[in-house]
């Protein structure tokens, strides 16, 4: 078990490279199941979650190579269509193989992903969508089993906007017979990235990035070479780190286009943001201003940036309110931030943050991916040393975060427990 230690008080400055997006790579790697050729993906982040889905693809019988940031997948001879509990429990996004397996093999048996720290995270919309496409769905012994000789196009309405729900049904529909229309679809950049890769494989998808996506089924998809888009949440996390430490940091390998709401809130809080092709510069000279934030589906303020902004608001002048509308239990980081001295009160979906507290370092516990990022950020400005335990949460979604922060001037190191 590792812990990450951070000694607060260092101003961050310099350049940091942003890795490929975990939440784009996961569905795109799953989409390689839809073809019997060899797909080649670059700019793939080296993360626990990526290794998990690689392990799952191999257990299905695919041939996978993962070298540096390149992943090569050949799913010509799939041996089985089962995603076992011991793999799915490690990463709930494994559910993303369900749609492709039913489309390609007419059958899938996938362990139900339980809930997680941030919420129950049901998959009813994934199953409703597959059933609408004509799959027979059975839930037994903690597994979902889906069968269909050939999926048929349908009109599907998502009661709630679901990112992986949209992605799963998108991947099922591309080989279905006829036309599928998804309504109230997720508009996240990762959904658009998946649709772009599928279209380059020969799919016929229109409207990705809007709430209505139309898919005309095709009989066959060819392999593809594609680069994974930059990780907008990793970028947002480093932008907050720069603003938090009154630093001057330039992010490379990323675009502002997917960070509109985050840039808007950072500027309102007092940061200066400059944008050039492939890079974003974030500085802060003046005081941090408090502000209210409400998480929403894209292009609204992303829930995956909520915990990071809470740290920023804990250091701002005045009171802020953060409203979490996407997940029912995504304030777990609050109790750990309060141990560092933050003044936060949670009431239902709202967290009230009384700012301009000084934080003092202490041992804290990571509970989920973005909560652990917020604890590292808090450590950057807490007086003394903050020890973050259970950093495996962090390693799921941030590539070499301590090396990247250290290069920017942070006093941060990983230690064995
Ligand atoms: C994706 O999760 C991301 N994960 C999450 O990132 C992100 O927080 C989330 O989208 C919201 O943006 C990946 O892309 C791998 P949802 P997902 O389905 O698809 C409810 C991170 O930190 N819902 O959009 O699982 C659900 O309970 C992770 O990288 C249903 O009710 O999220 C939630 O309240 C954390 N039924 C809301 O919809 C369903 O069938 C949004 O969930 C599906 C979802």
Boltz pocket constraint, residues with backbone or C-beta under 6 A from the ligand:
constraints:
  - pocket:
      binder: B
      contacts: [[A, 22], [A, 23], [A, 26], [A, 93], [A, 119], [A, 120], [A, 121], [A, 122], [A, 123], [A, 124], [A, 125], [A, 126], [A, 127], [A, 160], [A, 161], [A, 162], [A, 163], [A, 164], [A, 165], [A, 303], [A, 304], [A, 325], [A, 326], [A, 327], [A, 328], [A, 369], [A, 370], [A, 397]]
      max_distance: 6.0
